[in-house]
Every structure is written in structure tokens, then in C-alpha cells.
Amino acid sequence: MLFRVVPAIVVLQLVSAAVDLPQEWTAGEASLWGGADLGQCGFGTQVSKSFPFSFYGAPDNVLYAGGAACGACFEVKCTGAAGAGTCDCTKETVVLQVNTEGRARADDTPHLQITRLAFGSMISNNLNKCVDATIEFRRVDCPYNAAGVPAAVDFRGGVSSAQFIPRNIAGFGTVTQFEMRVSGSADWHNCTRYGPAFTCMLPLFWKAPASLRMTDPVGNTVTGIDVVTNTDSGEATLNFTANFEVTTAAPVPASTPTPTASPTPTPASTPEATPTPQPTPVPPTDSATCISTSLAVFAVAAATVIAF
């Protein structure tokens, strides 16, 4: 199920389309994080048998930028212990994908919360002795092209609107512009970003098939001709036939780390840090859309987050 709906207070948040992520090695801190499912980016359950191999990161609120960083990839390496712990850093770097927002930044130090499998690949000692580490990280290309994975979107339609969440985005991993062209029209409708999703306000009773066009931060585009075949297909994942090319970001290491089992943890008194859930933004809608889908897509419970 792509969109989980629970009646709740609705919060509207317009998000900037671009986010400035470091492309050079940048010092920061990381914390061991136990979860990744139900992330705010809407990617759903963890992907373990292909990229990102359950290697997920939850960046602080500054890096997350209200959802504009969803799908971006970071290369991370451990440099030492942060706080009272002991961290025996390996020489491995790991490549993570952003799938939710982490803790708020306490000062000027960037912070990432990293899933156990990825964290364990950077640390050789027991993870209960190293739950906080100093790191260096940088944004890198997401290697979906290497595996032949096309770009995709999660789609939900309505009588006068449509909502999309980009996923499996190669290169930058993020999309700054999203456009839609409906059947019978030569015009591209520019869609607005709210959190991780784009909402397209369309003519009443728009018709399929419809085409989609996504643009990355450096102007590269990927177009899916007639990829939307139904105006209200409920909840569906739509695959393009291509993906973005590599960008000017640092390339993913030639040998992307293969997930390995981390040392078996023993009971510890130090709790794992967990990202603080926040209300998921909901796009503006007209009355017809509210009846069909829009409020249902973006409403969220106080203790529940969107999952795809």
C-alpha cells in the first residue's frame, strides 16, 4: 500500500525545490539508528537485496530541508568516537540513501542517523560501545543506472489533480522540477512540491494517457511519455523507460560496499536515537480533489508517518 491514511490534523508545508548538499568531504557526527521503514520520504519498507541494501540515513533538519533531500545519496566514513563511546573505525565507506528526517541540529555540526547494517560496516567493535561516531560525508551519485533500474514515481490521481513521489532517481537522487502533460494538451503543467511529493493541479476531469517530465538540480531531464494510463488508478508505481545520467557529484566508489552482518549486539543501557516523527505535509486541493484523493493521501496521524 503506497498511501496510508489516518484522520488527523492537516499541516501544509511548501518546500523549496532545491537543497544544497555537500559534494566535498564534510565533517559531522552520526548516531546508530534502529529503523528505516515508514520514513517520511514515503519509500515504504527497506530495500535489502538491491541498492540501497538497507543502507539508509536520516539527516538533520537542515540537510533534510523539508523533504527536498529525499532520495539523495551520501558516502560516509567513520573517523572516531563522539562522546564517551569507543569506536574502532574500519577503512570502509558506505553509501546511504536519505529516506526520512533525523533529529534537529543542535549546533553547526551536521548530523546523520544511520541504520544498523550500514553503521556496522564502518565499525569493527561491538555497536553497543559505539552508538555515536564522528564522520566525514559527501553527496554522491545514486547508482541506479549501474543496476539498470529506471526512474519511477508513486502515483495517485484525482478528478482535478495528481500526486507523485519520485523514487529510484539516479545521479543526484533528487528532483527539483516536476511537470505533467495530459491527453489532448500540448502544455506542460508545472507541479508544486510539498514535502517529498509533487502535486499537479489539472483541468477538471483531465484525461489519460498523460506524460511526465522530471528535472534534476543541474537541468538534466527524464521524460515518461504516456506513462500515466489512468486518471485514478488508486495507488500505483509507474516506471519510466530511462533514468538520469551521472552528475558532477563525486562518483560512487567502484566497489559499493556489500552489506555484511554487524557484530551481534549485547544489551546496552544507552538507547538508540530515533528520528522524531513530524507531520507530513499535504498539498492544497480543490473540493473535487478532496472527495477523491488529495486529503486522503496527505493526512497523517499524530504518531503515524507516511509509508510506501
N, C-alpha and C positions, 0 to 999 in steps of 0.2 A: 504494500500500500504506500503510495507516494505521499499523500497528504493526510495527516491525522488531524481530526478536528474535535475540539472540546470547547463548549461555550465558555467564554472568558472575556475579560476586559480587552478591548482592542486598542493597540498602540500603533500610531502611524509614524514611520521614520523614513525620511528621504535620505538616501545615501549617495555620496559622491561617487562618480563612476570610476575614478582613478585612485590608486593608492601608491605611495612612494615606499617601496620595499628595498632594503639594502642589497646591492649587487656586489659589493666588496665585503670581505670578511669583517664582521662586526662583533664586538664583544657583547656578551649578555649573560643571562642566567637561565637555567632550566630546572624544572621540577618533574619528578616522576608522577605520571598521571595514569590512573587505572582504567579510564573509559574512553570510548570514542564513538559508540553508537548514539543515535539520536542527536547528532551535532546540529548546531544552529544553521549550518550551511545547507542542510537538507539532503545530504548524500545518503542517509539511511545507515544500514548496518555496514560493518567493516568489510573491506575487500582484502582478502588474505592470500589468494592464490595468484594474483597478478598485481601490478602496481596499483596502489602504494604498499602492498604486502602488510597491511595493518600498521604501517608506519604513519601515524597521524600526529599533528601538532595543533595546540591551541594557543595562538599568540595573544599577547596582552591587548588591551582595548585600543591602544594607539596603532599597533600593527594591523589589528583586525579591521579597523576603520569602518565599523558598522556593517561589515559583511563584504566590503569591496575586495578583501584579501581571500575570500573563499575560493579554494581550488589552487591557490598558489603553492609553489614547492620551495622548501628550504633545504639546503645542505648544512648539516650541523656536525660539529666535533666537540668532544669534551676536552676541557683544559685543566680541570681541577675540581676541588670540592668548594661548595658555597655553604658557609655556616659551619656547624660543628661536626659534620659527617666526614667520612673518608671515602674518596672516590679514586679508584685505580683506573685511569682512563686508558682505553685501547687506542690504537692508531686508526681505527675505523671511523669513517664519516658515514652518516646516514642521511637519506633523502626523505623528508617528510612532506605530507600534503596537509594544508590547512582545512579543517572541517568544522571548526567551531571557535568561539571566543573563549579565551582564558581569563585569568584574573586581571583586575585593573592594575595598571602600572603604578608602583609606589613612588618611584623617583624617575630619573632619566635612564635607568638601566633597562634595556629591552628584556622581556621575559617570555619564555615558551614553556608550556606544559606538554610533555612528550609521553606517548603511550609506552607501556612497559616493554614491549618487544623491541621497540626502537631504542629506548633508553638503555636496555640491557646489552645492546650491540656496541654501545660506546663505553661500557663499564665492565671490568673483569671481576670485580669483587661482588659480594652479596649486596643486592639492591637495597636491603633494609639499612645498610650502613651508608648508602649514598642516595638520598632522595632529592637532594638539591646539588646542582653542579654549575660551575662556571663553564661557559661555552663560547665558541665563535660560530657564526652562522652567516649565510648569504642566500639570496634568492637564486634559484637555478631553473633551467627549463624542466617542465614536467615531461617525462619520456614516453608519452603515449604513442608517438609516431614509431618508435623503435619496436613496439609490440603490434603495430598495425591497427591500433584502436582508433575509430573515428570519433569526432566530436559528437556530443549528444546533448539533448535537453529533456528535462522533465516538463511535461505539458499538461495544462488543464484549461479547457475552453469554456466560454460563456456566450450569451447571445450578443454581447457588445464588447467583449474583452477577451483576452487570453493571457495566461501567466506562464512563465518559463523560468526554469533554473538550469543554467548551463552546467555540464559536467563532462569529465574526461577531456578537458581542454589541454592540448599540448602547448609547448612553448611557455608563454607567461603563465598559463593556468587560469588566467582571469580574462574577463570580457569587459570592455568599457562602453561599448555601444551595441544595442540590440535592436534590430528592425524586422518588420513583418510586412509582407505584401499579400493581400488577399486576392482571391479569384475575381477576375473582371476589372482589376485596377492595375494601373502602371505605377502607382505611387507606393513608396516605402513608408510605413508608419514607424516613427521613432518611439521606442518603448522606454518607460521610466523605471529606474532601479529603486527598489525598496528592500533593504537588507540584501539577502543573497539572490532575490528574484527580480525579474523584469516583468512589468505589466504593460500590455499593449491595449490602449483604448481604441476600439474599432467601430466602423459603421454598424448600426443595429442590424442584426440578422446577417452578419457577414457570411461569406460563402467560402468553402474549401474547393479545390486544394489551395493552400497558402504556402508561400516561401519564406524562409528565414535567413537573415544575414547577421553575423556576429563580427565585431571588430575588436582586436586586442589593443593593448596600450601603445603599440608603435605603428598602428594603422593597418596591420595585416587583416584580411577578411576571409571568412569561410561562409559559403552560401549553400543552403539546402533548398533546392528547387522542388516545390510541391511536396515538401516533407510533412506538412500538416494535411492529413487526408480527411479529417472530420472536425466539424466545428465544436463538438462537445463529446470527446471520446472518454470522458471521465478522467482517469488518471493514466498517463501513458509516458513512456520514454521513447523519444524519437531520435533515430540515428542519422547523422549526416553521412555523406559518402567520402568525406575528407576530413583533415584536421589542420590545425595551424602548424606552420613550419617553426624551426628553432628561431630564437630571438638573439638579441645582443647580450642577454644574460649569460652568466657563467654556465658552461655545459654541465650536464650531469656526469659524474665520474664514469669512466669507461666501464668499470665493473661496479654496477649499482649493488650495494650490499644485499646479500640474500638473507632473509630473516633467519636467525638462529635462536635456539632456546636460551633464554637468560637464566642465570643461576637461580636455583629453587629458593624462593624467599622463605624466611622464618618469621614467626610472629614478631611484630615490632610495635612499639608504643607510639612511634611517630606516624601520624595519619598521612595518607596521600592527599595531595592537593587536588581539588576538583573544581573545574570551571563553574563559576556562578551562573546559573541559568538566568536569562534575561528575556523579556517579552519579545516575541518575534514580530517584526513589522508587517503591516498589512497595507496593501495598495488602496488608493481611492477607487471607488466604484460608483456606477450609476445604479438606479433601483433595479433595473432588469438583471444586471450582473449579480447584484446581491442575492436575487432569488435563485440564480443558477449556481454560482460557484465562488465568487470572489471572497465574500466574508468567510465562507466555509474553508477556503484554502488557507487564509492567513490568520484566522483566530487561533488562540493558543491558551492553554490553561496556565494558571499561575505557577504550577510545579511541573509543567509539561513543555517540551520543546518539539519543534517540527522534526520529523524523521522521514527519510526517503529510502 
